[in-house]
Amino acid sequence: MVTTWFLDETPGHTRLWVVFWIYGVLVSHLLFGAILLAFRAMTTPALAAFLLAFLVYTAWIMRTVWRNAFNVGNPVYGHMARSLTVVWALNAVLVSLFLLLGHVGKVRLPI
């Protein structure tokens, strides 16, 4: 039997504010800011590797927020955190894709 580790609903033990604000918001912004700072200096394969690592981290954050969403006094905050994290993950995928396409598109073809 194959288990779907990503859809595991086992509750986590970390407070929601730590998972959402520290791991999700702060660390994600620091990682993405570092990618943007190095954008012009990186080769396309290096950029692709960094963006892939960022997306893997984003998937981990989404799963972690999902599992720890209700480690809070008011369950409404858990639903809000889940919704915002899913939207953030979709945004991260699209922005990463467009950044990679923009990096590839900056190469001039000899015509």
Summary of the structure (lengths in Angstrom):
residues: 111
radius of gyration: 16.9
end to end distance: 55.2
largest distance: 62.9
contacts: 284
relative contact order: 0.16
helix: 73%
strand: 0%
